[in-house]
Amino acid sequence: MYRRLRDLREDKDLTQAKIGEYLNMSQTGYSQYELGINDIPTYVLKKLAVFYGVSTDYILELTDEMKPYPK
């Protein structure tokens, strides 16, 4: 899951600092999600799914289909 987060971010040419800003947290705090040091809270997972336009299942690697997050 953590690699997938990084891949989604890099595919959009965004920095960890920019994603941290979107999530109202520091770059270091976000980095710890990508490195698997900290578990991702549900509200952050949902926010990232909406931001990237994918399902939470995709981020969690439960599927390889990049279905949009249902509204």
C-alpha positions in Angstrom: 0.0 0.0 0.0 2.8 2.4 0.8 4.4 2.0 -2.6 1.1 2.6 -4.2 0.8 5.9 -2.3 4.2 7.0 -3.6 3.4 5.9 -7.1 0.1 7.9 -7.2 1.9 11.0 -5.9 4.8 10.7 -8.3 2.4 10.1 -11.3 1.0 13.5 -10.6 4.5 15.0 -10.2 3.7 16.1 -6.6 6.1 16.4 -3.7 5.4 14.9 -0.2 5.3 18.5 1.0 2.4 19.3 -1.4 0.4 16.3 -0.3 1.2 17.2 3.3 -0.1 20.7 2.6 -3.3 19.2 1.1 -3.8 17.1 4.2 -2.9 19.9 6.6 0.2 18.2 7.9 3.9 18.3 7.6 6.0 16.7 4.9 7.5 14.5 7.5 4.2 13.4 8.8 3.1 12.4 5.3 6.4 10.8 4.6 5.8 8.4 7.5 2.7 7.1 5.8 4.6 6.4 2.6 7.3 4.7 4.5 4.9 2.5 6.5 6.1 4.0 9.8 2.6 5.3 10.7 -0.7 3.7 9.8 -3.0 5.9 7.7 -6.1 7.1 9.5 -9.4 6.4 7.7 -10.2 10.0 7.1 -6.8 10.5 5.5 -7.2 7.4 3.3 -10.6 8.7 2.1 -9.2 12.2 1.4 -6.4 10.7 -0.6 -8.8 8.5 -2.6 -10.9 11.5 -3.5 -7.8 13.6 -4.4 -6.3 10.9 -6.7 -9.7 9.8 -8.1 -9.3 6.2 -7.1 -11.0 3.9 -4.6 -9.7 3.2 -1.2 -9.5 -0.4 -2.2 -7.0 0.6 -4.9 -4.8 2.4 -2.4 -5.1 -0.5 0.0 -4.1 -2.9 -2.8 -7.3 -4.9 -2.6 -7.7 -4.4 -6.3 -5.6 -3.3 -9.2 -8.5 -1.4 -10.9 -8.2 2.3 -10.6 -12.0 2.9 -10.2 -12.9 6.4 -9.2 -13.8 7.0 -5.5 -17.6 6.7 -5.3 -19.3 9.9 -4.2 
